[in-house]
Amino acid sequence: MRNEGEESPKLLGILGGMGPAATIDFMDKLVKVTAAKKDQDQIPALVYNNTQIPDRNEAFLRGGESPLPELIKSAKILEKSGCDIMAIPCNTAHIWFDEIANSTTMEVLNAPGIVSKKLSRGSRAGIICTTPVKLSGLYRDSLLERDVELFYPESQDAVMEAIYMVKSGKMHKAEQIFMEQVDSLRREGCERIIAGCSEVSVALGKSDPMQFLVDPMESLAAECARRFKKI
């Protein structure tokens, strides 16, 4: 894994397909976050929309087929294609971040690490995420270092149901479920709520802007733009 340096990277690799709508949503955020006045001001990027990566939730929760071989294969395809930095627009895939990063010479950006720096020390935050992200402590551990108290919504089963609704195109119902969980976290006094699954970002992105929502995919896109000196 290449260490971060001052030199601006030349080509961004996007390891997508988890799911395809989330990948498209990330690309949209990437375009919007750059201070572009013409095509040439945008970030050069290569997307590998690998929809054949095994289900991350099944692998973590029920011993299903590991996604790691396909994740590593995807990273190597992007590396061989000339990418020198990579973003992964899937929160749950970051459970395998170390293995992915150690398999490539590219620099791999870490969305949870980027997000943790955006929350105020000593604050209360909620997170709507997959069950593997919750159980793995993917966000919890980095937030504890900043004394951020992390809360989860009332119904994790409802969250998982809504995530798969987004994957199957049932956006309106998914948005309703996510908003119910947002309300439960707001009642806990959470100042910010992390959209800890990219499908949450896709569904709630259709709503009116919510100032309290922290979108890791938006933060990841902004970090890409910063590294490419586009903001």
C-alpha positions in Angstrom: 0.0 0.0 0.0 1.4 3.3 -1.0 1.8 6.0 1.7 0.0 9.3 1.2 2.3 11.9 -0.3 2.0 15.5 -1.4 2.0 14.7 -5.1 -1.4 14.8 -6.7 -2.6 11.4 -8.0 -3.3 11.0 -11.7 -6.1 8.4 -11.9 -8.8 7.5 -9.4 -10.0 3.9 -9.2 -13.5 3.3 -7.9 -14.2 -0.2 -6.7 -18.0 -0.3 -7.2 -20.9 -2.7 -7.6 -21.9 -2.8 -3.9 -24.5 -1.9 -5.0 -24.6 -0.4 -8.5 -27.0 2.4 -7.4 -24.6 3.4 -4.6 -21.7 3.5 -7.1 -23.7 5.8 -9.4 -24.6 7.9 -6.4 -21.0 8.2 -5.4 -20.0 9.3 -9.0 -22.7 11.9 -8.8 -21.3 13.2 -5.5 -17.8 13.2 -7.0 -18.9 15.4 -9.9 -20.8 17.8 -7.7 -18.1 18.3 -5.1 -15.4 19.4 -7.6 -15.0 23.1 -8.4 -15.3 22.3 -12.1 -16.1 24.8 -14.9 -15.4 22.4 -17.7 -14.9 18.7 -18.4 -11.1 18.9 -17.9 -11.6 20.2 -14.3 -13.2 16.9 -13.2 -11.3 14.0 -11.7 -10.1 11.3 -14.1 -11.6 8.1 -12.8 -12.0 4.5 -13.8 -14.9 2.6 -12.3 -15.0 -1.2 -12.0 -18.7 -1.9 -11.2 -18.1 -5.5 -10.0 -21.6 -6.7 -9.2 -20.3 -10.3 -8.7 -18.7 -9.5 -5.3 -20.4 -11.9 -2.8 -22.9 -10.4 -0.4 -20.9 -8.8 2.5 -23.7 -9.3 5.0 -24.1 -13.0 4.2 -20.4 -13.5 4.6 -20.0 -11.7 7.9 -23.2 -12.9 9.6 -23.8 -16.4 8.3 -20.5 -17.6 7.0 -21.4 -17.1 3.3 -18.9 -16.8 0.5 -16.2 -14.3 1.4 -16.1 -11.1 -0.7 -12.4 -10.7 -0.2 -11.1 -12.6 -3.3 -13.4 -10.5 -5.6 -12.5 -7.3 -3.7 -8.8 -8.0 -4.1 -9.2 -9.0 -7.7 -11.1 -5.8 -8.4 -8.4 -3.7 -6.7 -5.7 -5.4 -8.8 -7.7 -4.7 -12.1 -7.8 -1.0 -11.2 -4.2 -1.0 -10.3 -3.1 -2.7 -13.5 -5.3 -0.2 -15.4 -3.1 2.7 -14.1 -5.0 3.9 -11.0 -2.8 5.2 -8.2 -5.5 5.9 -5.6 -8.7 4.0 -4.9 -12.1 4.7 -3.3 -14.6 2.1 -2.2 -18.2 3.4 -2.1 -19.4 0.7 0.3 -19.2 1.0 4.0 -19.5 -2.7 4.8 -16.6 -3.6 2.4 -14.4 -1.5 4.7 -14.5 -4.4 7.2 -11.9 -6.0 4.9 -10.1 -2.7 4.4 -6.7 -3.8 5.7 -6.6 -6.9 3.5 -7.6 -4.9 0.4 -5.1 -2.1 1.1 -2.3 -4.6 1.7 -3.0 -6.3 -1.6 -2.2 -3.3 -3.8 0.4 -0.6 -4.4 -2.4 2.0 -4.7 -3.3 4.2 -1.8 -6.8 3.2 -0.6 -8.9 5.9 1.0 -10.7 4.9 4.3 -14.2 6.3 4.5 -14.8 5.6 8.3 -11.5 7.3 9.1 -12.3 10.3 7.1 -15.8 10.6 8.7 -14.5 10.3 12.2 -12.6 13.5 11.9 -15.8 15.4 11.0 -17.5 14.8 14.3 -16.9 17.1 17.3 -15.1 15.6 20.3 -17.4 14.6 23.1 -20.5 14.7 21.0 -23.3 12.1 20.6 -23.8 10.6 17.1 -26.2 8.0 15.7 -25.4 5.6 12.9 -27.7 3.8 10.5 -25.7 0.9 9.1 -25.6 -2.8 8.2 -25.5 -5.3 11.0 -21.9 -6.3 10.1 -20.8 -2.6 10.4 -22.5 -2.5 13.8 -21.0 -5.7 15.1 -17.5 -5.2 13.7 -17.2 -1.8 15.4 -16.1 -0.3 12.2 -17.1 3.2 13.1 -17.4 2.8 16.9 -13.7 2.2 17.4 -12.5 5.3 15.5 -15.2 7.4 17.1 -14.2 6.3 20.6 -10.8 7.8 20.0 -12.5 11.1 19.7 -14.8 10.6 22.7 -17.9 10.4 20.5 -20.7 8.4 22.0 -22.3 6.3 19.3 -26.0 5.2 19.2 -27.8 2.7 17.0 -31.4 2.8 15.9 -34.3 1.1 17.6 -34.8 -1.7 15.0 -31.7 -3.1 13.2 -33.9 -5.6 11.5 -35.9 -2.8 9.9 -32.7 -1.1 8.8 -31.5 -4.3 7.0 -34.9 -4.7 5.4 -34.7 -1.1 4.0 -31.2 -1.6 2.7 -32.3 -4.5 0.5 -35.3 -2.5 -0.5 -32.9 0.1 -2.0 -31.0 -2.6 -3.8 -34.3 -3.8 -5.4 -35.4 -0.3 -6.3 -38.1 0.2 -3.6 -36.8 3.7 -2.7 -39.9 5.3 -1.2 -40.6 2.6 1.4 -36.9 2.4 2.3 -36.8 6.1 2.8 -39.8 5.9 5.2 -38.1 3.2 7.3 -34.8 5.0 7.4 -36.6 8.2 8.5 -38.3 6.3 11.3 -34.9 5.2 12.6 -33.5 8.7 12.2 -36.3 9.9 14.4 -35.5 7.3 17.1 -31.9 8.5 17.1 -32.9 12.1 17.3 -34.9 11.3 20.4 -31.7 9.9 21.9 -30.2 13.4 21.6 -27.9 12.5 18.7 -26.5 15.7 17.2 -25.3 14.0 14.0 -26.4 10.9 12.3 -24.0 8.9 10.1 -25.4 7.2 6.9 -23.3 4.2 7.6 -24.5 2.3 4.6 -24.3 3.6 1.0 -27.9 2.5 0.4 -28.9 4.9 3.2 -27.2 7.7 1.4 -29.0 6.8 -1.8 -32.5 6.7 -0.2 -32.1 9.8 2.1 -30.4 11.7 -0.7 -33.8 12.0 -2.3 -35.2 13.9 0.7 -34.7 17.6 1.6 -31.2 18.3 2.8 -30.7 17.3 6.4 -28.0 19.3 8.1 -27.5 16.7 10.9 -26.8 13.9 8.4 -23.2 12.8 7.9 -22.8 11.0 4.6 -19.5 9.0 4.4 -19.8 8.8 0.6 -20.0 12.5 0.3 -17.0 12.8 2.7 -15.1 10.2 0.6 -15.9 12.1 -2.6 -14.7 15.4 -1.0 -11.4 13.7 0.1 -10.9 12.5 -3.5 -11.4 16.0 -4.8 -9.0 17.3 -2.1 -6.3 14.8 -3.1 -6.7 15.6 -6.8 -6.6 19.3 -5.9 -10.1 19.9 -7.3 -11.5 21.9 -4.4 
